[in-house]
Amino acid sequence: MSDFIFANCLLIDDNPVDRFVNQRLLAHHRVAQNITEIGGGKEALDYLQDCLLGTHPMPDLILLDLMMPEMDGFEFLRHYNLWVSKTEKAPKLFMVSSTEDDRDLKRARENTHIIRLLRKPLIPEILIGYLA
Amino acid sequence: MTPRNAPKNIKVLYLDDEKNNLRSFKAAFRRDYQVFTAGNTEDAFSIIKAHKPHVIFSDQRMPVTTGVEFFNAVRQVFPDPVRILITGFTDVNDIIDAINKGHVYRYITKPWSEAEIKVAIENAFDLYHTRLQLKEKVADLEKTNNELNRFVYSVSHDLRSPIASVLGLVKVSKLEVKDQVAQELFEKVDDSVHKLDMLVNNIIDYYKNSKAGEDISKIDFNHLVEDVKNHLHSGETENAFRLNSKVDQKASFYGDYFRLRVVLSHLVANAIKFKKPDQEMAVIELSFSIDEEKASITVQDHGIGILQDHIEQIFKMFFRGKEDLAGSGLGLYIVKEALAKMGGKIDVESSPNKGAEFSIELPNLSPAEDE
């Protein structure tokens, strides 16, 4: 057994710097062994479809950015809803954002797929705290 | 805008039930002004609607309505024209009443002289003109002010994203580059960017507080404490702290969730920032006591406390206590402003080295009649 909390994690964020930062932080804190980075909501949905077909391993953890061009985090979650109904075990999903808008906080709390909305920069200790 | 010194462009309406008066008025002033006359209020209203006169004269004594009544009706629909009453001496009480209530600008007694009316028209037009300019200026200022606020807000909002990226990069650098000198430099970069982040956040909070309307909802205090913790800046959460909260709830509480969250975030951030240098971690006691009337909230720390000289000043904009620890000087100012919007109040008790205790009282805005 490895000492990682999860085997597979999916990072969905259009900003490569933030993806890099989160990938490093998760690796350093041994949150996930394999971390896959994806630059947008649409691509992420395609990737998740492939997971159902067995092309990729199922993610155990998803970090989802809120503000992304084309398809933002909340829109992604509307499609994700259908996908998740076809899975045996839903991944743990957190939204991460630099938003200061309280309406986003409220929407995130009301969305049943989101465990928490976490502020950027990510504080891995807080994330781990919510996993316990 | 109508140019001054162009008397022909001044539009005057005269309402009187006596045809002779109308005729002589028109004859006297038609060369100097654009004169309209009406023998009854219906005609007067259609003229006002069609021609938008600047100045309106009306006789007080008319068979159906009095001049004062007419002006009162005009005022509701067309507030801009300046209203002047023409009257005999016998109506003094009516006139005083009308002027006091703002229905008319002034009155002229019968029999009027041409010179008197002319002066009245010129003055009234001046007033009309000044009011119009003032209105335009106010609209202008409101627009600029709104644009400026929106600009500051959207800039601040957009700034947060790259700031968060830099903070993240510094964090990764600290973990991965172990060189001593590099570590010290990262620390300094971290401090500076955190200050920037805090300032940007304060600007956003300040804007949101001044702008947002009241949004009253039922408050779950455990959610609130969670959100307060989650909203602290990483610079603050990296310093170890413990937040103990105690909720004693005797009734449902309705209030402005966002503003309350802002108030508590700033007070908790403050408590963390001003811990004693030898303290291992900041310990903050948060207590809520809620009844049907109000919520009493205290935020207590065991930090360095506040100097007696400073207590009066900490809620002022841009006041900064300790230079080496100081933030933007906006935090407690925002607290005070947000509380003012909620109809709450705040008190502070403190002595140096004993910590500080902020006490807040907020009215419970429960919709009692709905239940």
Interface residues (C-beta under 8 A of the other chain):
Chain A: N15 V17 D18 F20 V21 N22 R24 L25 H28 M67 S98 T99 E100 D101 D102 L105 R109 R116 L117 L118 R119 K120 P121 L122 I123 I126
Chain B: S156 H157 R160 S161 I163 A164 S165 L167 G168 L169 K171 V172 L175 E176 N201 I204 D205 K208 H223 D227 N230 H231 S234 T237 Y257 F258 R261
